[in-house]
């Protein structure tokens, strides 16, 4: 009986997702009607998540620089802020799930429109549970994608376009300016990000606490939606969950250094070329992997720990050893209370 109910439930979700895509379809038809007699349209789709969207940024640049077509990006509505400010995107189509994209893609194929689908084959929508069907000559799927290189390379191979290895660009909104109250009251500080969307990427909170205690003369500023760290005089986390993502990015841009697990902020640090230490452990069935292209892959300004076991098991001693070689952590200067510089 349970299995029957489960099948009925999933069938119902698929029907719901089918009707939800109508809004996205209407948006596309308006764009296509407007441009069909001009240069045409290229539809790029990567609906989620923040880190993936940032990592894929060079792809829209590639198409904008090499084609005269209008560039349309399909994205999950809740991540639209990370796409709509790109000058390389002409139009945005918002959906509420990957399942909606699967239906929209089938319809767009009827128009023989150029589609650049960056979704990894066999990935699954976590809202309506449809499976992405996006086979590619390289044979990349959700089960093996990190065997083919960094995320940007994976997206390029998945879409059968030339492999790019540029550093992504992170775009602030036009005329963006952080308010004084959302700045941090320190000129010299180190940013940290302790929590990923997936727990398997996290480092133990106790180790973060011990790391902060190891450097009492350094001011740490925590980024993220929430904080689980113990209260400390040299750790500022009052902004966690209370400021916009762009304000957090601004704070990261002005940091002397950044320490993080694999997360969206690590991709932003790559875009800013912020000196960083990134903690990577075994992820899923990938013993070692490289998410970042450009700066961080070339290790020009990043030190990346590749640990053979889950990131949670990375020894504190190894992290301290790596940090001891950085100029910021060699200094005996105490942190200074003053407002950070403008962008």
N, C-alpha and C positions, 0 to 999 in steps of 0.2 A: 504493500500500500504506500509506503514511504517513497519508493522509487517512482511509482506512478505520479504521486503528488509533485515530486521533484521535476519530472519531465514536463508536467503541465505548467509548473512555475516558470521554468526556463523558456518554454514555448511562449508563454504570456509576455515575458521580458523581451523576447525577440520581436513580437508584434508591436509592443510599445516603442521600441527603438526604431522600428520601421516608420512609424507615424511621426516620430520626433524629427526625423531627418528632413521632413517637408520644408521646415523653416530654412534650413541650410540650402536646400535645393532652390528655393525661391530667391535667396540672396545670390546664388551663383547665376541663375538665369538673368537677373538684372545686370550683373557684371558682364556676362557673355553677350547679351543683346547689345550692350553699349559698345563692346570692343570687337565684335565678330567681323566688322567690315574695316577694321584698322589693322593693328599689328598682331592681333590674336591674344591668346591667354595661355599661360603656363600655370598649372595648379600644383603647388607643393603642399604636401600634407605631413605634418607631424603634430599630433594633437596633445601629446604630453611626454614627459614631465618637464619641470623647469630646467634641470641640468641638461637634459637631452636637447631641449629647444635652444639653449645657449650654445651648446656644443655644435649644433647644426647650422649656426648663423652663416658661416662662409658659403653655404650652398646658395642662399638667396643672392649673395653678392656675386657669385659665379654666374648665375643666370642673368642678373641685371647687367653685368658687364659684357656679356657675350651674346645676348639676344635682345631683340627689339620688342618682344612681347610684354604684355602686362603681367606682372607677377602677383599671383593670388596665393595666400597661405591659409590652409585650413587648420584650426587650432581649437582645443578645448576652451570653452568660454572663460573658465577660471584662470587660464594662463595667457589670455589675450594681451595683457599688458606687456608681456615679454616679446611680443611680435609686432604690435601695432606701431611702435615707435621706430621701427627699422626703416630707414629711407629707401631700402632696397625692395620694400613690399608696397605694391600699389593698392591692393585690396585685401580685406580680411574676411574670412567666413568662419563663424563660430559654431561649434557643435558642443554637445554635452557629454559625448562619449566616443570611444573608438568605434563602437557598433554603428553609430550614425554615419561615420566616415565610410564604413564598408558598403553601406547602401548607396551613399552619394557617389562613391567611386564607380559602382556598377552602372549608375545612370550616366555619369560623365563619359564612360567608355563608349556609349552610344553616339556621342558627338565627335568621337575621334580627337579628343582634346589631349594635349600633352600633359600627362600626369607624372609627377615626381613623388612617388609614395615612399617615404622614409621609414615607415613602420616595419619593424623586423618581422619576417614571416613566422607564423604560428604564435605570435604574441596574443594575449587574450584580454578582451575588454573586462575591466573589473567592475563594471556597472551592469551591463546586460549580457556579459559572458559570451559574446560572439568571438570567434577566433579569426585573427587577421590572416587572410590568404594573399600573400605577396611573394610568390616564388621568384627567385633570381638566379642568373647563371652561376654566381659564385657559390650557391647552396647555403647561404646564410639563413639561419633561423634563430629563434629565441634560445635554442639549446646549445648553440655553438658560436654565437656572434662575436664574443670577445677573443676568439681564436683568430680573427681576421684583422686585428689592430685596434686603434682607438675608435671612439664612437663616431667621429666624423668620417673616418675611412669606412666604417661599417655602414653608415647611412649612404655614402657614395656608392659602395658596391651593391647595396640593396636596391638602389634606384638605377643602377647601371649607368652611372655618369663617371667622368674622370675622378680619380682619387685626389682629394684636396688634403693639404696638411697645414692650412693657415691657422693662426690664432683667432679665436672668435672675438667679435667686438660686442661689448655690452652697451646698449643705447639707453641713456636717460631720456625722459620726456623732454620735448622742446621747452626751453625756458624753465627747466627744473631748477629749483633752489630749495635746499633744506632749511627748515625753520631753526631759529636759534635754540628753541627748547628741545629739538630732536638731535642736536649735536651732542657729542660727548665732551665733558669739560676737561679734556686732556689733549695736549699737543702730541705727546709721545706715548704710544700705546701699541699693544699687540692684540690683534683680533683672534678669537677662537670660535669654532662652531663644533658643537659636541653631539648633535643628534641628526641622523639621517632619516629619510622617509622609511627606510628599511632598517630594522634593528640589527640585522646581520652585518651591517657596515660600521656599527658604533664601537667606540672604545669605552671601556668601563668608566663610569662616573667617578669612582674612587680614585682612579688613576689621574683623571683630570684635576681633581681636588689636590692630589699630591703634587702634580706638576706645578700648579699655581703656587703651592707652598714652597716649592723648590726655588722660586724666583720672587722673593718678597719685595724686591726693589723695582719690579716691572709691573706696570698696570695692564691687566688683561681686560678686554672688552668682549663680552659674549654676544654673539649674534644668534638669531633664531626666534621661533615662536614661543618658546618657553625655556625655563632654566631649571635644572635639577641639581645645580652646584650648591655647595654649602656657602653661606654668607662669608665673604672675605673682604678685608679692607682694600686689597689690591685686585679685586675682580668686580667690574662694573657690568651689571646685567639688568639695570632698571628699564632698558628699552625693549627687552625681549617680549615679543607679542604686542607691543604698544606703538610701534612705528611701521611705516610702509617698507616694503621690500626695497624700494629705491633709496630710502633713507639709510637702510642697513648697508646697501651697496656703496653709498657715499662714504659711510664710516669705514668700510673695508678699503675703499680706494685710498683713504688717507692714513691707513695703518702703516707702521714700520715693518710689521711682519704678520703672518697669518699661520695658524695651526688648525688643522681640520681633518676630519674623516672625509670620505668620498661623499660629496653633497653638492647641491646647487651652488652654494657659496664658493666651493672649490673651483667650479667652472668660471664663476665671476672673477675670482682671484687670478685665474689663468688669463682672462680677458684683460685685466688691469696689469698683468705681469707683476703682481705683488709678491715679494719674497715670501716663500711659504715652505712649510713642512706638512706633507699630506700623508695620512696614515691609511694604507691599504693592506687588507688581509685577504685571505681566501674568501671568495664570494660565490655563493651557489656552488656550481661544480667547476668554477674557474680558479685554479690554484694561484694564478698571477694574471693581472690584467692592467690595461692602461686606458683610462677613460678620456685623457686630454690630448688635444692636438696642439701643434705650434709650440709656444713658450714652454709649457710644462713638460711636454714630451721630450723636448730637446734639453730639459733640465737647466735652461739658462738662468732661471731665477727660482727654481723649485727643487726641493729635496723630497723625493718620494720614497717612503718605506714600503717595500713589497715583502710582506710577511707570509710565511708558508701556512700559517694557521689563521683562524678568524681574527679580524681586527681587534676584537675585544681582548685577545690574548697577547697583543703586542706589549712587550715589557716596558715599564716606565723607564728603566735604565737605558734602553735603546733610544727612546725619544730624547732623553736628557743628553745622551752622548751626541746625537745628531745636532741638537740645539747648541751644545757647547762650542760648536765650530762656527756659529753665526755671530757676526759682530754685535748684533743687538743684545745677545745674551752674554757676551763677554764684558759688556760695559757695566760699571759699578754705579752709574748714575741713577738717581732715583727718578721716578716719574714726576712730571710737571703738570700742574693744574693750569691750563689755559685753553682757550677755544681753538679748535682745529682750523686749518686753513680752508679757504674756499676752493671749489673745483677749478 
